[in-house]
Amino acid sequence: MSCEACNDRLLWRCRRGLLELDIVLEHFVVRHFDGLDAGRQAQFVQLLELPDNELWDLITGKIAAKDEIRPLLDLLMAA
């Protein structure tokens, strides 16, 4: 999923109700998304299905994440 139209759609999906999420998610897509393998890209897209507060709590570590998505969440926070 590295085509420009795909990334534009993905950036649109990153627009959320929380400004903090907008910033983190959009920076992540621009800087890291194309470099992820297909599995991590799919995980990211699945994370976008979560409600804003739950997603923010996962990213910030307020709620525990499954081990398989923790590396992706760490990348999100570093973005």
C-alpha positions as CSV (number, residue, x, y, z in Angstrom):
1,M,0.0,0.0,0.0
2,S,2.5,2.6,-1.1
3,C,0.6,4.4,-3.8
4,E,-0.1,8.1,-3.3
5,A,-3.9,7.7,-3.4
6,C,-3.7,5.0,-0.8
7,N,-1.6,7.2,1.5
8,D,-4.0,10.1,1.0
9,R,-6.9,7.9,2.0
10,L,-4.9,6.7,5.0
11,L,-4.0,10.2,6.1
12,W,-7.7,11.1,5.9
13,R,-8.5,8.2,8.2
14,C,-5.9,9.5,10.6
15,R,-8.0,12.7,11.2
16,R,-9.6,12.2,14.5
17,G,-11.4,14.0,17.2
18,L,-8.3,14.4,19.4
19,L,-5.6,16.8,18.1
20,E,-2.9,14.7,19.7
21,L,-4.0,11.7,17.7
22,D,-4.1,13.7,14.5
23,I,-0.5,14.8,15.0
24,V,0.9,11.4,16.1
25,L,-1.0,9.4,13.4
26,E,-0.3,11.7,10.5
27,H,3.4,12.0,11.4
28,F,3.6,8.2,11.6
29,V,2.0,7.7,8.2
30,V,4.3,10.2,6.5
31,R,7.5,8.9,8.2
32,H,7.1,5.2,8.7
33,F,4.1,3.6,7.1
34,D,5.6,2.8,3.7
35,G,8.6,1.2,5.4
36,L,6.4,-1.3,7.4
37,D,5.8,-4.8,6.2
38,A,2.3,-5.8,5.1
39,G,1.5,-7.3,8.5
40,R,2.4,-4.1,10.5
41,Q,0.5,-2.0,7.9
42,A,-2.6,-4.1,8.5
43,Q,-2.2,-3.8,12.3
44,F,-2.0,0.0,11.9
45,V,-5.2,0.0,9.8
46,Q,-6.9,-2.1,12.4
47,L,-5.8,0.3,15.1
48,L,-7.6,3.1,13.2
49,E,-10.9,1.2,13.9
50,L,-10.6,1.9,17.6
51,P,-12.4,4.7,19.4
52,D,-10.2,7.8,19.9
53,N,-9.8,7.5,23.6
54,E,-9.0,3.8,23.5
55,L,-6.4,4.3,20.8
56,W,-4.7,7.2,22.6
57,D,-4.6,5.1,25.8
58,L,-2.9,2.3,23.9
59,I,-0.4,4.6,22.3
60,T,0.5,6.3,25.6
61,G,0.6,3.1,27.5
62,K,-2.3,3.9,29.9
63,I,-3.8,0.5,28.9
64,A,-1.9,-2.6,28.2
65,A,-1.4,-3.7,24.6
66,K,-1.0,-7.2,23.3
67,D,2.7,-8.0,22.8
68,E,2.3,-8.4,19.0
69,I,1.3,-4.7,18.6
70,R,3.6,-3.1,21.2
71,P,6.4,-2.5,18.7
72,L,4.0,-0.7,16.4
73,L,2.7,1.4,19.3
74,D,6.3,2.2,20.3
75,L,6.9,3.4,16.7
76,L,3.7,5.6,16.9
77,M,4.9,7.3,20.1
78,A,8.4,7.9,18.6
79,A,6.8,9.5,15.5
